[in-house]
Amino acid sequence: MFNNIPCLDIGRQTAQLKNEYLQILSGVFDQTAFSSGKFVEAFEASFAAYCDVPYAIGVNSGTSALHLMMIALGITAGDEVIIPADTFIATAWAPSYVGATPVFVDCASDTWNIDPERISERITTRTKAVIGVHLYGQPCDIDALMAICREHNLYFLEDAAQAHGAKYKGKRVGKFGEMAAFSFYPGKNLGACGEGGIITTNNPGYAKHLKRLRNHGSEIRYYHDELGYNFRMDGIQGAILNVKLPYLDQWNARRRQIAEQYRQKIDNPAIHWQRNPDWAEPIYHLFVVTVDDRQSMIDSLNSKGISPGLHYPVPCHLQKAYAHLGYKPGDCPNAEYLADHCLSLPMFPEMTDEEVERVIEAINAC
């Protein structure tokens, strides 16, 4: 009798690193460094160095990171921000939180990232920024997006919430736009033991402003220069993430090994891949395929003790929360096809070779 193979199992990694966690957490407790403090500052420095940027500002979630980026750029009511229709909803929340309007653009049919050729037609006099999402851990076409932004005098931002360590043309994402947002939700390639996020930037002015915004708009205690937020990263998460960061590259390498096995050995004409351009070095936060008859595939895999996932079954432009914007089925056909046919295969670095083979055999038998 085989054990069930989940889409994600963070328990295995947690068990492997538990003693290291407990050792570092002892220091957090001894110093009562629970809100921001030295452990967060140490992680910020480590992550900035990892991304090859001068500044990294820790916050309490990737969603907050996106939100604060909007504020730091002065985006506000009446403005528009272009984002892909196929992304986690937090990308869309960011402009909405500041009263701006997310403008959804279809994805390319092969890479599933935002289609640069569809952006210009959505630009108006109200457009202020483009957010490029590195979907599933694969970089979007940054040069193409930045060229559009330069032409139209727009800000370019990276949503790197799924792309810790992914590379675009040999350089890690997180250093290309005005700012980049990362999430440390527990299931991410670099995940906290709770919630967390970070903003990376090359701009010292943005860094200073973001630090003030996350801390109630304050640089000096009890003096508040602007409307601020309680978006600080807590010390426990900073400490945990600093323990995990040195392992990230080897975990990503293992994910690439699993992905290569899937691509080489899955032989089922109903399965279709996300295309990896030559300039992209993805880190496979998720291994998503499209399948002709998704429910039949799910049922078959479940019967064999394999639990696939769905990321994401409803595209942003068709979410009920954005019904007031007037989008309708057919407006973003590639994103809609992806939503209707996507399936996430098990993907986490602690998967054994035997488990990978079981997934491959089960799909080939469908």
GILIN-V718868 format. One record per backbone hydrogen bond with DSSP energy under -1.0 kcal/mol. NH is the residue of the N-H (numbers start at 0). CO is the residue of the C=O. E is the energy in kcal/mol with one decimal. If there is no record, write none. Layout:
NH,CO,E / NH,CO,E
This chain:
4,304,-3.0 / 13,9,-2.1 / 14,10,-2.3 / 15,11,-1.8 / 16,12,-1.7 / 20,16,-2.5 / 21,17,-2.7 / 22,18,-1.9 / 23,19,-2.2 / 24,20,-2.8 / 25,21,-1.5 / 27,23,-1.6 / 28,24,-2.6 / 29,25,-2.5 / 30,26,-1.9 / 32,27,-1.9 / 33,31,-1.5 / 35,232,-1.9 / 40,36,-2.4 / 41,37,-2.2 / 42,38,-1.7 / 43,39,-2.9 / 44,40,-2.1 / 45,41,-2.1 / 46,42,-3.1 / 47,43,-2.3 / 48,44,-2.1 / 49,45,-2.1 / 50,46,-2.2 / 52,47,-2.5 / 54,200,-1.4 / 56,198,-2.8 / 58,196,-2.9 / 59,230,-1.2 / 64,60,-1.7 / 65,61,-2.1 / 66,62,-2.3 / 67,63,-2.9 / 68,64,-1.7 / 69,65,-1.4 / 70,66,-1.6 / 71,67,-2.8 / 72,68,-1.3 / 73,70,-1.5 / 74,69,-2.2 / 77,98,-1.0 / 78,75,-2.1 / 79,125,-2.2 / 80,100,-2.3 / 81,128,-2.5 / 82,102,-2.5 / 84,104,-2.5 / 90,87,-1.8 / 92,88,-1.8 / 93,89,-1.4 / 95,91,-1.5 / 96,92,-2.9 / 98,95,-1.7 / 99,94,-2.2 / 100,78,-2.4 / 102,80,-2.9 / 104,82,-2.0 / 107,112,-2.9 / 114,105,-2.1 / 117,114,-2.0 / 118,115,-1.2 / 121,118,-2.3 / 122,119,-1.1 / 126,123,-1.2 / 127,79,-2.9 / 129,154,-2.5 / 130,81,-2.8 / 131,156,-2.8 / 133,158,-2.1 / 134,132,-1.5 / 136,133,-1.8 / 137,134,-1.9 / 141,139,-1.9 / 144,140,-2.1 / 145,141,-3.0 / 146,142,-2.1 / 147,143,-1.6 / 148,144,-2.2 / 149,145,-2.5 / 150,146,-2.2 / 151,147,-1.9 / 153,148,-2.8 / 154,127,-2.5 / 156,129,-2.6 / 157,178,-2.1 / 158,131,-2.8 / 159,180,-2.1 / 162,159,-1.9 / 165,162,-1.8 / 166,280,-1.9 / 167,170,-3.3 / 168,278,-3.0 / 170,167,-1.6 / 172,165,-2.6 / 177,155,-2.9 / 179,199,-2.0 / 180,157,-2.3 / 181,197,-2.7 / 183,195,-3.2 / 187,184,-2.7 / 191,183,-3.5 / 196,58,-2.1 / 197,181,-1.9 / 198,56,-1.7 / 199,179,-2.2 / 200,54,-1.9 / 206,202,-2.1 / 207,203,-2.4 / 208,204,-2.1 / 209,205,-3.0 / 210,206,-2.1 / 211,207,-1.5 / 212,208,-2.7 / 213,209,-2.4 / 215,228,-2.8 / 216,211,-1.7 / 217,214,-1.4 / 222,219,-2.5 / 224,216,-2.6 / 228,212,-2.7 / 230,213,-1.9 / 230,228,-1.2 / 234,33,-2.1 / 237,233,-2.0 / 238,234,-2.4 / 239,235,-2.5 / 240,236,-2.8 / 241,237,-1.7 / 242,238,-1.4 / 243,239,-1.9 / 244,240,-2.2 / 246,243,-1.9 / 247,244,-1.6 / 250,246,-2.2 / 251,247,-2.8 / 252,248,-2.3 / 253,249,-1.9 / 254,250,-2.1 / 255,251,-2.2 / 256,252,-1.9 / 257,253,-2.3 / 258,254,-2.6 / 259,255,-2.4 / 260,256,-2.0 / 261,257,-2.4 / 262,258,-2.6 / 263,259,-2.4 / 264,260,-2.5 / 265,261,-2.2 / 270,267,-2.3 / 271,289,-2.2 / 274,109,-2.5 / 279,276,-1.6 / 280,166,-2.6 / 282,136,-1.6 / 284,135,-1.1 / 285,135,-1.5 / 288,342,-2.7 / 289,271,-2.1 / 290,340,-2.0 / 291,269,-1.0 / 296,292,-1.8 / 297,293,-2.8 / 298,294,-2.7 / 299,295,-2.2 / 300,296,-2.6 / 301,297,-2.9 / 302,298,-1.9 / 303,300,-1.0 / 304,301,-1.8 / 305,300,-2.4 / 306,4,-2.9 / 308,343,-2.5 / 315,84,-2.5 / 317,314,-1.5 / 318,315,-1.7 / 321,318,-1.7 / 322,319,-1.8 / 324,321,-1.6 / 325,322,-1.7 / 330,327,-2.0 / 335,331,-2.3 / 336,332,-2.3 / 337,333,-2.4 / 338,334,-2.4 / 339,335,-1.9 / 340,336,-1.5 / 341,337,-2.0 / 342,288,-2.2 / 343,308,-2.8 / 344,286,-2.7 / 346,6,-2.3 / 350,347,-2.2 / 355,351,-2.2 / 356,352,-2.4 / 357,353,-2.1 / 358,354,-2.1 / 359,355,-2.3 / 360,356,-2.9 / 361,357,-2.4 / 362,358,-2.3 / 363,359,-2.5 / 364,360,-1.4 / 365,362,-1.2
